[in-house]
Amino acid sequence: EKTAQKYQALVVMGSYVTDQAVEGFSTPVLTLGAELDGGLGRPGNILTSLESSDKAALAEGELNSKWQLTNKPVSILPKLDHSSFCPGFRVPGDVYPADTDNATAMTLISHHVASFLHLHTPQPKE
């Protein structure tokens, strides 16, 4: 990255950072994949992001650690396809339709995204 950091965290859904090299990405990044994605975001391909996340976690001291879940988590969401990330649009190559309805998919996706962003944004004191 050659530019100054302008955001606190990044979420990629059905995609991945350049070369899937999350260990070299200075910004915390959540990689969300879908179990039934049939394109480049398919679970077998996102495995490269997971391996990169694992490498970063080991460099920080521990695999499956709080650090890894906070800074480089990779998650494959069950019963979703790539189209679940963009309801109303059918992505070519998907296993379509997904094994869950759009409302359930949006709830699952939003919980993951909100939890991750909560870790990287100021929160009010109770």
ABEGO torsion letter per residue (X at the ends): XABBBABABBBBBGBBBBGGBAAABABBBBBBBBAABABAABAAAAAAAAAAAAAAAAAAGBBGBAAAAAAABBBBBBGBBAAAABBGBBBBGBBOBBABBAAAAAAAAAAAAAAAAAAABBBBBX
